[in-house]
Amino acid sequence: MSEEPTPAGGRGARSQAGRGGTPLWRHVRDDLRLRLEQGEFVDSFPGEMELAKRYEVSRHTIRAALRELREQGLVTAAKGRRPRPAGAAVIEQPVGALYSLFASVEAAGLEQRSIVRNLDIRADAHVAVRLGMEESTPLLYLERIRLADGEPLAHDKVWMLASDARALLDTDFSHTALYDELAERCGIRLAGGEEHIKAVTPTAAEQKLLGLPEGVAAFSIERLGRTHGRSVEWRTTLIRGDRFSVVARFDARAGYRLDPAGAPFTRPRRSVRGLTPAH
């Protein structure tokens, strides 16, 4: 080992492994858990090779310890990427601004990828009414599992008027921003809209879909996007509460406005061309 300070589970973990027949990986796990709780790995978390060197054990032993820490929700890791403390690199959404989850993820230093589950043209009476259209209006539907550094972050569903967005049908949405493609392929740029954000308890199916540890809440986000006085997008997103936060900026003169929790989400009427943004 190097001459740097030896962690509590360094040489000690190796030398004490035989006492009481306790496996080496448990000593490593317990030491890493203690150091995580003390906030030692806020900036970075060592990779498997570095940990094996520090503790003078095999990578198999390190993987067993990390597997336990992942199951306990203390660290996260994706294939081909080094582990990191759970809860690190939280994606922030600014309140009162049009934002892109794609851009927010990459701004946090993470790679954004998506698993496309559906991309087609369909009818949805409920959504069509929200967009101020007749119930049978054809809609483009895009459903994705959004990943951040290879780990599930959000379940995203988007509906747009087929007349506006049909050109998106041949787009590869595995690594691209919807709004960029909408602007380039369809000549449409969102100018604003409304969002309703609330904390929810995910169902068992949603927990499995997003890889959520038990007891972790999620954010439910509903967005109505507008441009030039008309609605063009209805979106629902379920996003992990342990990796997402909402940020409100304000000043002493203008302040800021947050609608009361539980306030009803405004639905567009067919006679109204657009909605006033909530903030």
C-alpha positions as CSV (number, residue, x, y, z in Angstrom):
1,M,0.0,0.0,0.0
2,S,1.0,3.6,-0.4
3,E,2.2,5.8,2.5
4,E,-1.1,7.7,2.6
5,P,-3.1,7.4,5.8
6,T,-4.4,3.9,6.1
7,P,-8.3,3.7,6.2
8,A,-9.8,2.0,9.2
9,G,-10.5,-1.0,7.0
10,G,-7.1,-1.0,5.2
11,R,-4.5,-3.4,6.5
12,G,-6.7,-3.9,9.5
13,A,-9.5,-5.3,7.4
14,R,-7.2,-7.8,5.9
15,S,-5.5,-8.8,9.1
16,Q,-8.8,-9.2,11.0
17,A,-10.6,-11.1,8.4
18,G,-9.9,-14.4,10.0
19,R,-11.2,-13.5,13.4
20,G,-14.4,-15.2,14.1
21,G,-14.5,-16.4,10.5
22,T,-16.0,-13.0,9.2
23,P,-15.5,-12.7,5.4
24,L,-13.2,-10.0,4.2
25,W,-15.9,-8.3,2.2
26,R,-17.9,-7.6,5.3
27,H,-15.0,-5.8,7.0
28,V,-14.6,-3.7,3.8
29,R,-18.3,-3.0,3.6
30,D,-18.6,-1.9,7.2
31,D,-15.6,0.4,6.9
32,L,-16.9,2.0,3.6
33,R,-20.3,2.4,5.2
34,L,-18.8,4.2,8.2
35,R,-16.8,6.5,5.9
36,L,-19.9,7.2,3.7
37,E,-21.8,8.2,6.8
38,Q,-19.0,10.5,7.8
39,G,-19.2,12.3,4.4
40,E,-15.7,11.3,3.3
41,F,-16.7,10.6,-0.3
42,V,-18.6,13.8,-1.1
43,D,-16.4,14.8,-4.0
44,S,-15.6,11.4,-5.4
45,F,-15.7,7.7,-4.7
46,P,-12.7,5.4,-5.4
47,G,-13.0,2.8,-8.2
48,E,-12.7,-0.9,-7.7
49,M,-9.0,-1.1,-8.5
50,E,-8.2,1.7,-6.1
51,L,-10.3,0.2,-3.3
52,A,-8.7,-3.2,-3.9
53,K,-5.2,-1.6,-3.5
54,R,-6.2,0.4,-0.4
55,Y,-7.7,-2.6,1.4
56,E,-5.2,-5.2,0.0
57,V,-8.0,-7.5,-1.2
58,S,-9.2,-8.8,-4.5
59,R,-11.6,-7.0,-6.8
60,H,-14.0,-9.9,-6.2
61,T,-14.0,-8.9,-2.5
62,I,-14.6,-5.2,-3.3
63,R,-17.5,-6.1,-5.6
64,A,-19.1,-8.1,-2.9
65,A,-18.8,-5.2,-0.5
66,L,-20.1,-2.7,-3.0
67,R,-23.0,-5.0,-3.9
68,E,-24.1,-4.9,-0.3
69,L,-23.8,-1.1,-0.2
70,R,-25.9,-0.8,-3.4
71,E,-28.6,-3.0,-2.0
72,Q,-28.7,-0.8,1.1
73,G,-29.1,2.3,-1.1
74,L,-25.8,3.8,0.0
75,V,-24.0,3.8,-3.3
76,T,-25.0,3.6,-6.9
77,A,-23.1,2.2,-9.9
78,A,-23.8,1.6,-13.6
79,K,-22.0,-0.9,-15.8
80,G,-18.6,0.5,-16.9
81,R,-18.8,3.4,-14.5
82,R,-17.3,3.9,-11.0
83,P,-19.6,3.8,-8.0
84,R,-20.7,7.0,-6.3
85,P,-22.5,7.8,-3.1
86,A,-26.3,7.6,-3.4
87,G,-27.9,11.0,-3.7
88,A,-24.8,12.6,-5.3
89,A,-25.1,14.7,-8.5
90,V,-28.7,15.8,-7.9
91,I,-30.4,17.2,-11.0
92,E,-31.8,20.7,-10.4
93,Q,-34.9,22.2,-12.1
94,P,-35.2,26.0,-12.0
95,V,-38.7,27.2,-11.1
96,G,-40.2,29.8,-13.4
97,A,-38.1,28.9,-16.5
98,L,-38.4,26.7,-19.5
99,Y,-35.9,23.9,-18.9
100,S,-34.6,20.8,-20.6
101,L,-34.1,17.7,-18.5
102,F,-31.5,16.6,-21.1
103,A,-29.5,19.8,-20.5
104,S,-30.0,19.7,-16.7
105,V,-28.6,16.1,-16.5
106,E,-25.5,16.9,-18.6
107,A,-25.0,20.2,-16.7
108,A,-24.7,18.0,-13.5
109,G,-21.8,16.2,-15.2
110,L,-23.8,13.1,-16.0
111,E,-24.4,11.4,-19.4
112,Q,-28.1,11.5,-20.4
113,R,-29.4,8.5,-22.3
114,S,-32.9,7.3,-23.0
115,I,-34.6,4.0,-23.5
116,V,-37.5,4.7,-26.0
117,R,-40.5,2.5,-25.1
118,N,-42.9,4.0,-27.6
119,L,-42.8,6.5,-30.5
120,D,-45.9,6.5,-32.7
121,I,-49.1,8.3,-33.8
122,R,-52.2,7.6,-31.7
123,A,-55.4,9.2,-30.4
124,D,-55.9,10.0,-26.7
125,A,-59.1,11.9,-25.9
126,H,-58.0,13.0,-22.5
127,V,-54.8,14.5,-23.7
128,A,-56.4,16.1,-26.8
129,V,-58.8,18.0,-24.6
130,R,-55.8,19.2,-22.5
131,L,-54.3,20.5,-25.7
132,G,-57.5,22.3,-26.6
133,M,-58.3,20.0,-29.5
134,E,-61.1,17.6,-30.5
135,E,-60.9,14.2,-28.8
136,S,-60.0,12.3,-32.0
137,T,-57.1,14.6,-33.0
138,P,-54.0,12.5,-34.0
139,L,-51.2,12.9,-31.5
140,L,-47.5,12.0,-31.6
141,Y,-46.7,10.0,-28.5
142,L,-43.1,9.6,-27.1
143,E,-42.4,7.5,-24.0
144,R,-38.9,7.1,-22.6
145,I,-37.0,5.9,-19.5
146,R,-34.5,8.7,-19.0
147,L,-31.1,7.6,-17.7
148,A,-28.4,9.6,-16.0
149,D,-25.0,7.9,-16.1
150,G,-26.8,4.7,-17.0
151,E,-29.2,4.7,-14.1
152,P,-32.9,5.3,-14.3
153,L,-33.9,8.8,-13.5
154,A,-37.3,9.5,-14.9
155,H,-40.3,7.9,-16.8
156,D,-41.3,10.5,-19.4
157,K,-44.4,10.6,-21.6
158,V,-44.9,13.3,-24.2
159,W,-47.9,14.0,-26.5
160,M,-47.8,16.6,-29.3
161,L,-50.1,17.3,-32.2
162,A,-49.2,15.0,-35.0
163,S,-49.7,17.9,-37.4
164,D,-46.9,19.7,-35.6
165,A,-44.5,16.9,-34.8
166,R,-44.9,14.0,-37.3
167,A,-41.4,14.7,-38.6
168,L,-40.1,13.4,-35.3
169,L,-41.2,9.8,-36.0
170,D,-37.8,8.9,-37.5
171,T,-35.7,10.6,-34.8
172,D,-33.4,8.5,-32.6
173,F,-34.2,9.8,-29.1
174,S,-31.7,7.6,-27.3
175,H,-29.4,10.6,-26.9
176,T,-30.9,13.8,-28.0
177,A,-33.0,16.7,-26.6
178,L,-36.7,16.7,-27.7
179,Y,-36.9,20.5,-27.9
180,D,-33.8,20.7,-30.1
181,E,-35.3,18.2,-32.5
182,L,-38.6,19.9,-32.4
183,A,-37.0,23.2,-33.4
184,E,-34.8,21.7,-36.1
185,R,-37.2,19.3,-37.7
186,C,-40.5,21.0,-37.2
187,G,-39.6,24.7,-36.8
188,I,-41.4,24.9,-33.4
189,R,-39.8,26.4,-30.3
190,L,-41.6,26.3,-26.9
191,A,-42.1,29.8,-25.5
192,G,-43.5,28.9,-22.1
193,G,-46.3,27.1,-20.3
194,E,-47.3,25.6,-17.0
195,E,-46.0,22.9,-14.7
196,H,-47.6,21.2,-11.8
197,I,-45.0,19.5,-9.5
198,K,-46.0,17.4,-6.5
199,A,-44.4,14.7,-4.4
200,V,-45.9,11.2,-4.7
201,T,-45.5,7.7,-3.3
202,P,-44.5,5.5,-6.3
203,T,-46.3,2.2,-6.9
204,A,-44.5,-1.1,-6.8
205,A,-44.4,-1.1,-10.6
206,E,-43.0,2.4,-10.7
207,Q,-40.4,1.6,-8.1
208,K,-39.2,-1.3,-10.2
209,L,-39.2,0.8,-13.4
210,L,-37.0,3.5,-11.9
211,G,-34.9,1.3,-9.6
212,L,-36.2,3.2,-6.6
213,P,-35.1,2.0,-3.1
214,E,-38.1,1.3,-0.8
215,G,-39.2,4.4,1.0
216,V,-38.0,6.9,-1.5
217,A,-40.6,9.3,-2.9
218,A,-40.8,10.6,-6.4
219,F,-41.9,13.8,-8.1
220,S,-44.8,13.9,-10.5
221,I,-44.5,16.6,-13.0
222,E,-47.2,17.7,-15.5
223,R,-46.3,20.2,-18.1
224,L,-48.4,22.0,-20.7
225,G,-46.0,23.6,-23.2
226,R,-47.1,26.6,-25.4
227,T,-45.9,28.6,-28.3
228,H,-47.4,31.6,-30.0
229,G,-50.5,31.5,-27.9
230,R,-51.4,27.9,-28.4
231,S,-50.7,24.6,-26.6
232,V,-48.3,22.2,-28.4
233,E,-47.2,19.7,-25.7
234,W,-48.6,17.8,-22.9
235,R,-46.0,15.9,-20.8
236,T,-46.1,13.8,-17.7
237,T,-42.9,12.8,-15.9
238,L,-42.2,10.7,-12.9
239,I,-38.8,11.4,-11.6
240,R,-36.8,10.0,-8.7
241,G,-37.0,12.1,-5.6
242,D,-33.5,11.2,-4.4
243,R,-31.9,12.6,-7.6
244,F,-34.0,15.7,-8.3
245,S,-34.6,19.0,-6.7
246,V,-36.5,22.2,-7.5
247,V,-34.7,25.6,-7.2
248,A,-36.5,28.9,-6.8
249,R,-34.6,32.2,-7.3
250,F,-36.0,35.5,-6.1
251,D,-35.0,39.0,-5.3
252,A,-36.1,41.5,-2.6
253,R,-38.2,43.6,-4.9
254,A,-40.0,41.1,-7.2
255,G,-39.9,38.1,-4.9
256,Y,-41.3,34.8,-6.3
257,R,-44.6,33.0,-6.5
258,L,-45.3,29.4,-5.6
259,D,-48.9,28.1,-5.9
260,P,-50.3,26.3,-2.8
261,A,-49.8,22.6,-2.7
262,G,-52.8,20.8,-4.1
263,A,-54.0,23.8,-6.2
264,P,-55.8,22.5,-9.3
265,F,-53.9,22.3,-12.5
266,T,-55.5,24.7,-15.1
267,R,-56.9,23.0,-18.1
268,P,-57.2,24.9,-21.4
269,R,-60.6,25.7,-22.8
270,R,-61.2,25.4,-26.5
271,S,-62.2,29.0,-26.7
272,V,-59.0,30.2,-25.1
273,R,-55.9,30.3,-27.3
274,G,-53.3,30.1,-24.5
275,L,-52.7,30.1,-20.7
276,T,-50.9,32.5,-18.5
277,P,-47.8,30.9,-17.0
278,A,-48.2,30.1,-13.3
279,H,-44.9,31.8,-12.5
